[in-house]
Amino acid sequence: MGWVLIFLAEWGDRSMLATITLASTKSALGVFIGGCLGHLVAGTLAVVSGHYLEEHVSDRVVKLVGGVLFIGFGLTTLLNIY
C-alpha cells in the first residue's frame, strides 16, 4: 500500500516526468533500477534523519518550526498570487 502513497505524492512531479523521458530515450531497465535505488536512498535518508531528530530534538520544537515554516510558505504563496 505504501507504493500507492509514493505514486500519488510523486504524480506530476518533475522527477517523474524526467524519469518518463529517460525511460523513453534510454534503457528502461536501467532507469527502473536507478529510480528504485534513488527512492531507496531518499527513503532511507528520511528515516535515519527522522530517527535522529526524534532522539535529539523535542517534539515541541519540531511542531513549532514546522508551523512557522508552513505559515511562511503560505504567506509567500499569497504574496506571489496578488
C-alpha positions in Angstrom: 0.0 0.0 0.0 3.0 2.3 0.6 3.8 2.3 -3.1 0.4 3.9 -3.8 1.1 6.8 -1.5 4.5 7.3 -3.1 2.9 7.2 -6.6 0.3 9.8 -5.6 2.8 12.0 -3.9 5.1 12.0 -7.0 2.3 12.2 -9.6 3.2 15.1 -12.0 6.4 15.8 -10.2 9.3 16.9 -12.3 11.4 13.9 -11.3 8.6 11.7 -12.6 8.5 13.5 -15.9 12.3 13.2 -16.2 12.1 9.5 -15.4 9.5 9.1 -18.2 11.7 11.0 -20.6 14.8 8.9 -19.6 12.9 5.6 -20.0 11.7 6.6 -23.5 15.2 7.5 -24.7 17.5 5.2 -22.6 17.4 1.7 -21.2 14.1 1.2 -19.4 15.6 -1.4 -17.1 18.4 0.9 -16.2 16.0 3.8 -15.5 13.8 1.4 -13.4 16.8 0.2 -11.3 18.1 3.8 -10.9 14.7 5.1 -9.9 14.2 2.4 -7.4 17.7 2.9 -5.9 17.1 6.6 -5.8 13.8 6.2 -3.9 15.5 3.7 -1.6 18.3 6.1 -0.7 15.9 9.1 -0.3 13.5 7.0 1.9 16.4 5.6 4.0 17.8 9.2 4.5 14.3 10.3 5.6 14.0 7.5 8.1 17.5 7.9 9.5 17.2 11.7 9.8 13.8 11.4 11.4 15.2 8.9 13.9 18.0 11.4 14.7 15.6 14.3 15.1 13.3 12.2 17.4 16.3 11.5 19.7 17.9 14.9 19.7 15.1 17.4 19.1 11.9 17.8 21.2 8.6 17.2 19.6 7.5 20.7 20.6 10.4 22.3 18.7 9.6 20.2 15.6 6.0 21.3 15.7 6.9 24.9 16.2 9.4 25.0 13.4 7.0 23.1 11.1 4.2 25.5 11.9 6.3 28.6 11.3 7.6 27.3 8.0 4.0 26.3 7.0 2.8 29.9 7.8 5.8 31.4 6.0 5.2 29.3 2.8 1.5 30.2 2.9 2.3 33.9 3.2 4.9 33.7 0.4 2.3 32.0 -1.8 -0.3 34.6 -1.0 2.1 37.4 -1.8 3.1 35.9 -5.1 -0.6 35.5 -6.1 -1.6 39.1 -5.6 
